[in-house]
Amino acid sequence: MDFNTIYDTWIAPHLVDLKKYCLYITKSKWDADDLLQDALLKSLVFFNHTEPYFDVKLFLFRVAKNTWIDDCRKKQRRKMTLTDTTKAYYTDNDYVEVRGAIEWLSERFPRRNIEMWLLFNYFGYSMQEIANDMECTLSTVKSVLFRTRDMLRKRHDLTQNRKILFFDVDRWSHAIMQDRPQGILSQG
C-alpha cells in the first residue's frame, strides 16, 4: 500500500469532525476551509515521517488549533506594523510607568532574559518564534523563561543591582509604547 492510501485511512474517519471544529474556532466558512487544508497538509507532512502512535483525531484538532493561533498572531503583528508608529511615545502618561518597570527589570536581569520575557509575556510570541528570532534553541528559551519567572515569583536574588544600559531601556520602552515587538530584539 502506498503512503497516500494509508494516510487516507488514518484521516478519513475524522474529516467531518475536523471540518466542524475548524468552523467552530474560525467562525467563518472560508477561514474554516483554509484552516482545514492547512491542518491536513501539516498532518500529511508529519505522518510522512512518523507513524501515528496516538489518537489521530486529537492530533488533527491540535494541529488545527495551533495553526489558527499562529495565523491570528501573524495577522495581529501585521496589523501592528501597519498602524501609525509616529505616535509620540514620550508624551504618553503611561511612558513613565513603562520606563520605570523596564528600568527595574534591567537592574535585575540580563538583557537576554528581559528580551525573551517581554516577547513571550507582553507580545505573546511562542517559544519557538523567540528561539528563531533570537537564533538560539527552544530549550534555551524555555530555560531562560523558567528561571526568569521563578526569580520573579520567589523574589530571590533580585536585590543585586546591575548596571542599567539606558540604550536598551529606551529601545524596550519605545517598542512597548509603539507596539513594535521587533524593537525588543538587540541589534548585536
Rosetta blueprint (number, residue, H / E / L):
1 M L
2 D L
3 F H
4 N H
5 T H
6 I H
7 Y H
8 D H
9 T H
10 W H
11 I H
12 A H
13 P H
14 H H
15 L H
16 V H
17 D H
18 L H
19 K H
20 K H
21 Y H
22 C H
23 L H
24 Y H
25 I H
26 T H
27 K L
28 S L
29 K H
30 W H
31 D H
32 A H
33 D H
34 D H
35 L H
36 L H
37 Q H
38 D H
39 A H
40 L H
41 L H
42 K H
43 S H
44 L H
45 V H
46 F H
47 F H
48 N H
49 H H
50 T L
51 E L
52 P L
53 Y L
54 F L
55 D L
56 V H
57 K H
58 L H
59 F H
60 L H
61 F H
62 R H
63 V H
64 A H
65 K H
66 N H
67 T H
68 W H
69 I H
70 D H
71 D H
72 C H
73 R H
74 K H
75 K H
76 Q H
77 R H
78 R H
79 K H
80 M H
81 T H
82 L H
83 T L
84 D L
85 T L
86 T L
87 K L
88 A L
89 Y H
90 Y H
91 T H
92 D L
93 N L
94 D H
95 Y H
96 V H
97 E H
98 V H
99 R H
100 G H
101 A H
102 I H
103 E H
104 W H
105 L H
106 S H
107 E H
108 R H
109 F L
110 P L
111 R H
112 R H
113 N H
114 I H
115 E H
116 M H
117 W H
118 L H
119 L H
120 F H
121 N H
122 Y H
123 F L
124 G L
125 Y L
126 S L
127 M H
128 Q H
129 E H
130 I H
131 A H
132 N H
133 D H
134 M L
135 E L
136 C L
137 T L
138 L H
139 S H
140 T H
141 V H
142 K H
143 S H
144 V H
145 L H
146 F H
147 R H
148 T H
149 R H
150 D H
151 M H
152 L H
153 R H
154 K H
155 R L
156 H L
157 D L
158 L L
159 T L
160 Q L
161 N L
162 R L
163 K L
164 I L
165 L L
166 F H
167 F H
168 D H
169 V H
170 D H
171 R H
172 W H
173 S H
174 H H
175 A H
176 I H
177 M H
178 Q L
179 D L
180 R L
181 P H
182 Q H
183 G H
184 I L
185 L L
186 S L
187 Q L
188 G L
